[in-house]
Amino acid sequence: MSELQSDSTLLNATDGLSAAGPSATQRVVYVMEVADRPGIMHAIAAVFAHRGLSMQALVADAHRTPPRILVVFDGTPRQCRLVEQVLARLHDVHRIRSLAADAPEVRAFAVCHDKGGAALPELIGVSAQQLGDTWLLSGSYVAVDAALAQLRAADRIDEVSRSLVAL
Protein backbone atom coordinates (compact mmCIF):
# COMPACT_ATOMS: atom_id res chain seq x y z
CA MET A 1 0.00 0.00 0.00
CA SER A 2 1.27 3.46 -0.84
CA GLU A 3 1.99 6.06 1.79
CA LEU A 4 0.18 9.32 0.99
CA GLN A 5 2.09 12.37 2.19
CA SER A 6 0.33 15.22 3.93
CA ASP A 7 1.75 18.73 3.62
CA SER A 8 0.40 22.28 3.69
CA THR A 9 1.41 22.76 0.04
CA LEU A 10 -0.48 19.66 -1.07
CA LEU A 11 -3.84 19.94 -2.74
CA ASN A 12 -6.79 18.99 -0.64
CA ALA A 13 -7.97 16.35 -3.08
CA THR A 14 -10.47 14.86 -0.66
CA ASP A 15 -12.82 17.82 -0.33
CA GLY A 16 -13.96 17.64 -3.96
CA LEU A 17 -14.20 21.41 -4.27
CA SER A 18 -11.88 24.11 -5.47
CA ALA A 19 -12.32 27.84 -5.05
CA ALA A 20 -13.85 27.97 -8.54
CA GLY A 21 -16.32 25.16 -7.89
CA PRO A 22 -16.57 21.38 -8.20
CA SER A 23 -16.35 21.24 -12.01
CA ALA A 24 -13.50 23.73 -12.58
CA THR A 25 -10.27 22.16 -13.75
CA GLN A 26 -6.96 22.74 -12.07
CA ARG A 27 -3.41 21.95 -13.17
CA VAL A 28 -1.92 19.32 -10.86
CA VAL A 29 1.54 17.79 -10.53
CA TYR A 30 1.79 14.28 -9.10
CA VAL A 31 5.21 13.36 -7.75
CA MET A 32 5.45 9.58 -7.35
CA GLU A 33 8.20 7.49 -5.84
CA VAL A 34 8.12 4.20 -7.71
CA ALA A 35 9.84 0.86 -8.02
CA ASP A 36 12.40 0.64 -10.82
CA ARG A 37 10.50 -1.98 -12.82
CA PRO A 38 9.56 -2.35 -16.47
CA GLY A 39 6.00 -1.25 -17.20
CA ILE A 40 5.52 1.32 -14.43
CA MET A 41 5.33 4.23 -16.91
CA HIS A 42 2.79 2.27 -18.94
CA ALA A 43 0.68 1.51 -15.86
CA ILE A 44 0.65 5.18 -14.84
CA ALA A 45 -0.19 6.36 -18.36
CA ALA A 46 -3.02 3.80 -18.53
CA VAL A 47 -4.64 5.26 -15.39
CA PHE A 48 -4.93 8.61 -17.16
CA ALA A 49 -5.91 7.15 -20.55
CA HIS A 50 -8.72 5.04 -19.08
CA ARG A 51 -10.22 8.19 -17.55
CA GLY A 52 -9.91 10.29 -20.70
CA LEU A 53 -7.30 12.60 -19.15
CA SER A 54 -4.38 13.96 -21.12
CA MET A 55 -1.00 14.33 -19.44
CA GLN A 56 0.65 17.70 -20.07
CA ALA A 57 4.03 16.30 -19.01
CA LEU A 58 5.44 12.93 -17.95
CA VAL A 59 8.99 12.95 -16.59
CA ALA A 60 10.94 10.05 -15.10
CA ASP A 61 13.92 10.63 -12.82
CA ALA A 62 15.56 7.21 -12.52
CA HIS A 63 18.79 8.65 -11.10
CA ARG A 64 17.14 9.25 -7.73
CA THR A 65 16.75 6.59 -5.09
CA PRO A 66 13.92 5.68 -5.15
CA PRO A 67 13.11 6.66 -8.74
CA ARG A 68 10.46 9.34 -9.23
CA ILE A 69 7.89 10.02 -11.92
CA LEU A 70 6.25 13.42 -12.31
CA VAL A 71 2.94 13.82 -14.12
CA VAL A 72 1.28 17.15 -14.94
CA PHE A 73 -2.37 17.17 -15.98
CA ASP A 74 -5.58 19.21 -15.83
CA GLY A 75 -8.54 17.78 -13.97
CA THR A 76 -11.50 18.59 -11.80
CA PRO A 77 -11.11 18.03 -8.06
CA ARG A 78 -13.15 14.82 -8.40
CA GLN A 79 -10.97 13.53 -11.25
CA CYS A 80 -7.84 14.38 -9.25
CA ARG A 81 -9.12 12.50 -6.22
CA LEU A 82 -10.07 9.42 -8.25
CA VAL A 83 -6.80 9.32 -10.22
CA GLU A 84 -4.77 9.74 -7.04
CA GLN A 85 -6.63 6.87 -5.38
CA VAL A 86 -6.02 4.54 -8.34
CA LEU A 87 -2.35 5.53 -8.63
CA ALA A 88 -1.86 4.95 -4.89
CA ARG A 89 -3.15 1.38 -5.32
CA LEU A 90 -0.62 0.51 -8.03
CA HIS A 91 1.81 -2.04 -6.63
CA ASP A 92 4.93 -0.22 -7.87
CA VAL A 93 3.89 3.25 -6.66
CA HIS A 94 5.31 3.62 -3.16
CA ARG A 95 4.40 7.23 -2.41
CA ILE A 96 2.50 10.01 -4.17
CA ARG A 97 2.32 13.75 -3.55
CA SER A 98 -0.21 16.05 -5.19
CA LEU A 99 1.08 19.55 -5.78
CA ALA A 100 -0.52 22.57 -7.37
CA ALA A 101 1.30 23.50 -10.58
CA ASP A 102 2.20 26.85 -9.03
CA ALA A 103 3.72 25.29 -5.89
CA PRO A 104 7.19 26.76 -5.24
CA GLU A 105 8.87 23.34 -5.39
CA VAL A 106 7.70 22.72 -8.98
CA ARG A 107 10.28 24.21 -11.35
CA ALA A 108 10.53 24.09 -15.14
CA PHE A 109 13.23 24.50 -17.75
CA ALA A 110 12.85 25.08 -21.47
CA VAL A 111 15.35 25.19 -24.29
CA CYS A 112 14.05 26.88 -27.41
CA HIS A 113 15.28 28.03 -30.78
CA ASP A 114 14.83 31.76 -31.37
CA LYS A 115 13.58 32.62 -34.86
CA GLY A 116 15.41 35.93 -34.59
CA GLY A 117 14.38 39.52 -34.39
CA ALA A 118 14.45 42.03 -31.60
CA ALA A 119 15.27 41.23 -28.02
CA LEU A 120 12.92 38.90 -26.21
CA PRO A 121 9.97 40.61 -24.55
CA GLU A 122 9.95 40.81 -20.77
CA LEU A 123 9.16 37.35 -19.40
CA ILE A 124 7.71 37.71 -15.91
CA GLY A 125 9.09 35.29 -13.33
CA VAL A 126 11.47 33.62 -15.79
CA SER A 127 15.23 33.70 -16.06
CA ALA A 128 16.35 33.74 -19.71
CA GLN A 129 19.88 33.01 -20.90
CA GLN A 130 20.85 33.28 -24.56
CA LEU A 131 23.45 31.08 -26.25
CA GLY A 132 23.53 32.08 -29.91
CA ASP A 133 20.04 31.52 -31.29
CA THR A 134 19.07 29.26 -28.39
CA TRP A 135 17.36 30.38 -25.21
CA LEU A 136 17.34 28.63 -21.84
CA LEU A 137 14.32 29.61 -19.78
CA SER A 138 13.93 28.63 -16.13
CA GLY A 139 11.52 29.43 -13.34
CA SER A 140 8.33 28.15 -11.80
CA TYR A 141 6.38 25.71 -13.95
CA VAL A 142 3.52 28.19 -14.39
CA ALA A 143 5.86 31.10 -15.29
CA VAL A 144 7.81 29.08 -17.88
CA ASP A 145 4.54 27.79 -19.38
CA ALA A 146 3.22 31.38 -19.66
CA ALA A 147 6.52 32.61 -21.15
CA LEU A 148 6.46 29.88 -23.81
CA ALA A 149 2.87 30.76 -24.70
CA GLN A 150 3.84 34.44 -24.95
CA LEU A 151 6.82 33.65 -27.22
CA ARG A 152 4.76 31.32 -29.42
CA ALA A 153 2.04 33.98 -29.79
CA ALA A 154 4.73 36.44 -30.94
CA ASP A 155 6.04 33.75 -33.36
CA ARG A 156 9.50 34.06 -31.81
CA ILE A 157 10.37 30.44 -31.03
CA ASP A 158 10.21 26.93 -32.39
CA GLU A 159 11.72 23.57 -31.49
CA VAL A 160 10.94 23.81 -27.78
CA SER A 161 12.11 21.17 -25.34
CA ARG A 162 10.71 21.50 -21.82
CA SER A 163 11.26 19.61 -18.60
CA LEU A 164 10.26 19.97 -14.97
CA VAL A 165 11.47 19.00 -11.54
CA ALA A 166 9.85 18.94 -8.13
CA LEU A 167 11.85 19.24 -4.95
TALINHU-V557964 format. One record per residue. N is the residue number from 1. RES is the residue in three letters. SS is DSSP state (H for helix, E for strand, L for the rest). PHI is phi in whole degrees, 0 to 359 (999 if undefined). PSI is psi in whole degrees, -180 to 180 (none if undefined). Layout:
BEGIN
n=N res=RES ss=SS phi=PHI psi=PSI
n=N res=RES ss=SS phi=PHI psi=PSI
END
This chain:
BEGIN
n=1 res=MET ss=L phi=999 psi=141
n=2 res=SER ss=L phi=279 psi=147
n=3 res=GLU ss=E phi=266 psi=121
n=4 res=LEU ss=E phi=268 psi=126
n=5 res=GLN ss=L phi=276 psi=143
n=6 res=SER ss=L phi=246 psi=132
n=7 res=ASP ss=L phi=203 psi=152
n=8 res=SER ss=L phi=294 psi=-23
n=9 res=THR ss=L phi=272 psi=-5
n=10 res=LEU ss=E phi=282 psi=152
n=11 res=LEU ss=L phi=290 psi=146
n=12 res=ASN ss=L phi=271 psi=82
n=13 res=ALA ss=L phi=285 psi=-10
n=14 res=THR ss=L phi=270 psi=-16
n=15 res=ASP ss=L phi=279 psi=-18
n=16 res=GLY ss=L phi=74 psi=5
n=17 res=LEU ss=L phi=227 psi=141
n=18 res=SER ss=L phi=248 psi=175
n=19 res=ALA ss=L phi=300 psi=-30
n=20 res=ALA ss=L phi=274 psi=-8
n=21 res=GLY ss=L phi=120 psi=170
n=22 res=PRO ss=L phi=290 psi=-19
n=23 res=SER ss=L phi=253 psi=0
n=24 res=ALA ss=L phi=286 psi=140
n=25 res=THR ss=E phi=272 psi=155
n=26 res=GLN ss=E phi=223 psi=150
n=27 res=ARG ss=E phi=272 psi=126
n=28 res=VAL ss=E phi=235 psi=146
n=29 res=VAL ss=E phi=241 psi=120
n=30 res=TYR ss=E phi=263 psi=129
n=31 res=VAL ss=E phi=247 psi=114
n=32 res=MET ss=E phi=243 psi=130
n=33 res=GLU ss=E phi=270 psi=129
n=34 res=VAL ss=E phi=228 psi=166
n=35 res=ALA ss=L phi=282 psi=146
n=36 res=ASP ss=L phi=275 psi=80
n=37 res=ARG ss=L phi=227 psi=147
n=38 res=PRO ss=L phi=299 psi=139
n=39 res=GLY ss=L phi=96 psi=-9
n=40 res=ILE ss=H phi=293 psi=-40
n=41 res=MET ss=H phi=297 psi=-42
n=42 res=HIS ss=H phi=298 psi=-45
n=43 res=ALA ss=H phi=298 psi=-42
n=44 res=ILE ss=H phi=293 psi=-46
n=45 res=ALA ss=H phi=299 psi=-36
n=46 res=ALA ss=H phi=295 psi=-36
n=47 res=VAL ss=H phi=302 psi=-44
n=48 res=PHE ss=H phi=288 psi=-44
n=49 res=ALA ss=H phi=299 psi=-41
n=50 res=HIS ss=L phi=292 psi=-16
n=51 res=ARG ss=L phi=253 psi=8
n=52 res=GLY ss=L phi=69 psi=26
n=53 res=LEU ss=L phi=255 psi=136
n=54 res=SER ss=L phi=262 psi=133
n=55 res=MET ss=E phi=276 psi=130
n=56 res=GLN ss=E phi=282 psi=-31
n=57 res=ALA ss=E phi=205 psi=146
n=58 res=LEU ss=E phi=220 psi=112
n=59 res=VAL ss=E phi=233 psi=130
n=60 res=ALA ss=E phi=253 psi=136
n=61 res=ASP ss=E phi=238 psi=86
n=62 res=ALA ss=L phi=279 psi=-7
n=63 res=HIS ss=L phi=279 psi=-11
n=64 res=ARG ss=L phi=274 psi=159
n=65 res=THR ss=L phi=236 psi=113
n=66 res=PRO ss=L phi=284 psi=161
n=67 res=PRO ss=L phi=301 psi=152
n=68 res=ARG ss=E phi=234 psi=149
n=69 res=ILE ss=E phi=234 psi=131
n=70 res=LEU ss=E phi=249 psi=134
n=71 res=VAL ss=E phi=231 psi=129
n=72 res=VAL ss=E phi=248 psi=132
n=73 res=PHE ss=E phi=205 psi=165
n=74 res=ASP ss=E phi=253 psi=132
n=75 res=GLY ss=E phi=201 psi=162
n=76 res=THR ss=E phi=285 psi=163
n=77 res=PRO ss=H phi=306 psi=-38
n=78 res=ARG ss=H phi=295 psi=-45
n=79 res=GLN ss=H phi=299 psi=-42
n=80 res=CYS ss=H phi=300 psi=-45
n=81 res=ARG ss=H phi=297 psi=-45
n=82 res=LEU ss=H phi=294 psi=-45
n=83 res=VAL ss=H phi=298 psi=-43
n=84 res=GLU ss=H phi=298 psi=-41
n=85 res=GLN ss=H phi=297 psi=-43
n=86 res=VAL ss=H phi=292 psi=-44
n=87 res=LEU ss=H phi=299 psi=-40
n=88 res=ALA ss=H phi=296 psi=-24
n=89 res=ARG ss=H phi=274 psi=-10
n=90 res=LEU ss=L phi=294 psi=134
n=91 res=HIS ss=L phi=303 psi=-39
n=92 res=ASP ss=L phi=269 psi=2
n=93 res=VAL ss=E phi=263 psi=114
n=94 res=HIS ss=E phi=269 psi=-32
n=95 res=ARG ss=E phi=205 psi=146
n=96 res=ILE ss=E phi=222 psi=136
n=97 res=ARG ss=E phi=240 psi=138
n=98 res=SER ss=E phi=254 psi=121
n=99 res=LEU ss=E phi=239 psi=146
n=100 res=ALA ss=E phi=291 psi=147
n=101 res=ALA ss=L phi=299 psi=-24
n=102 res=ASP ss=L phi=264 psi=12
n=103 res=ALA ss=L phi=297 psi=142
n=104 res=PRO ss=L phi=299 psi=-24
n=105 res=GLU ss=L phi=275 psi=-1
n=106 res=VAL ss=E phi=260 psi=113
n=107 res=ARG ss=E phi=241 psi=153
n=108 res=ALA ss=E phi=227 psi=156
n=109 res=PHE ss=E phi=224 psi=141
n=110 res=ALA ss=E phi=221 psi=138
n=111 res=VAL ss=E phi=246 psi=126
n=112 res=CYS ss=E phi=220 psi=152
n=113 res=HIS ss=E phi=270 psi=126
n=114 res=ASP ss=E phi=274 psi=128
n=115 res=LYS ss=L phi=286 psi=-8
n=116 res=GLY ss=L phi=102 psi=173
n=117 res=GLY ss=L phi=120 psi=-155
n=118 res=ALA ss=L phi=290 psi=177
n=119 res=ALA ss=L phi=301 psi=155
n=120 res=LEU ss=L phi=298 psi=146
n=121 res=PRO ss=L phi=293 psi=166
n=122 res=GLU ss=L phi=296 psi=128
n=123 res=LEU ss=L phi=249 psi=107
n=124 res=ILE ss=L phi=290 psi=127
n=125 res=GLY ss=L phi=77 psi=12
n=126 res=VAL ss=E phi=234 psi=136
n=127 res=SER ss=E phi=269 psi=130
n=128 res=ALA ss=E phi=236 psi=127
n=129 res=GLN ss=E phi=238 psi=133
n=130 res=GLN ss=E phi=256 psi=134
n=131 res=LEU ss=E phi=231 psi=94
n=132 res=GLY ss=L phi=67 psi=-125
n=133 res=ASP ss=L phi=261 psi=22
n=134 res=THR ss=E phi=243 psi=138
n=135 res=TRP ss=E phi=246 psi=141
n=136 res=LEU ss=E phi=248 psi=117
n=137 res=LEU ss=E phi=252 psi=139
n=138 res=SER ss=E phi=215 psi=151
n=139 res=GLY ss=E phi=161 psi=-161
n=140 res=SER ss=E phi=294 psi=156
n=141 res=TYR ss=H phi=304 psi=-46
n=142 res=VAL ss=H phi=295 psi=-41
n=143 res=ALA ss=H phi=293 psi=-42
n=144 res=VAL ss=H phi=294 psi=-41
n=145 res=ASP ss=H phi=300 psi=-45
n=146 res=ALA ss=H phi=295 psi=-41
n=147 res=ALA ss=H phi=296 psi=-43
n=148 res=LEU ss=H phi=297 psi=-41
n=149 res=ALA ss=H phi=297 psi=-41
n=150 res=GLN ss=H phi=297 psi=-43
n=151 res=LEU ss=H phi=290 psi=-36
n=152 res=ARG ss=H phi=294 psi=-42
n=153 res=ALA ss=H phi=298 psi=-33
n=154 res=ALA ss=L phi=275 psi=2
n=155 res=ASP ss=L phi=54 psi=44
n=156 res=ARG ss=L phi=260 psi=-21
n=157 res=ILE ss=E phi=229 psi=159
n=158 res=ASP ss=E phi=209 psi=178
n=159 res=GLU ss=E phi=49 psi=60
n=160 res=VAL ss=E phi=271 psi=135
n=161 res=SER ss=E phi=236 psi=126
n=162 res=ARG ss=E phi=233 psi=147
n=163 res=SER ss=E phi=218 psi=168
n=164 res=LEU ss=E phi=216 psi=159
n=165 res=VAL ss=E phi=223 psi=156
n=166 res=ALA ss=E phi=229 psi=131
n=167 res=LEU ss=L phi=274 psi=none
END
